[in-house]
Amino acid sequence: MVTSGRRFIVSGSVQGVGYRYFCRRAAQSLGLKGFVRNMPDGSVEIEAFGADAEIDEFRKQITGSGGYFQVDDIKETTVPDENKYGDFYIRMYPG
């Protein structure tokens, strides 16, 4: 299977509302690897690796609103898949 990677920077009401846990469950259910973490500026950074179709579905699931979170914007870039993740993790702030 050919895998690819994408980085998402998500802004809106996405911290302190269970959004990272929601993303982890969605990613794991789709068999994706990578991470999600809160950023100091109030956004959330996500790197997801897997088949393009699963990453596309993941993006659909994490967009909009659900429960207590509200996504206002997603910036997306492609990142190389270096096969360094064995699962999908919640990480702490960088630095």
TACOR-V778199 format. One line per field, one symbol per residue. ss: DSSP state (@ for helix, = for strand, . for the rest). phi: phi as a letter, one per 30 degrees, with the letter a starting at -180 (. if undefined). burial: 1 if it has 9 or more other ideal C-beta (glycine too) atoms within 8 Angstrom, else 0. Layout:
# TACOR-V778199
ss: ???
phi: ???
burial: ???
This chain:
# TACOR-V778199
ss: ...==========.....@@@@@@@@@@@...======.....=======.@@@@@@@@@@@..==..===========........====....
phi: .dcbbbccccbkcbcibidddddddddddcidckabadcedjdbcbcbbldedddddeeddccjbaiccbccabcbbdbddchcccaccccdedj
burial: 00011111111101001011011101110101111110100011111111100110111001000000101001000000000010011000000
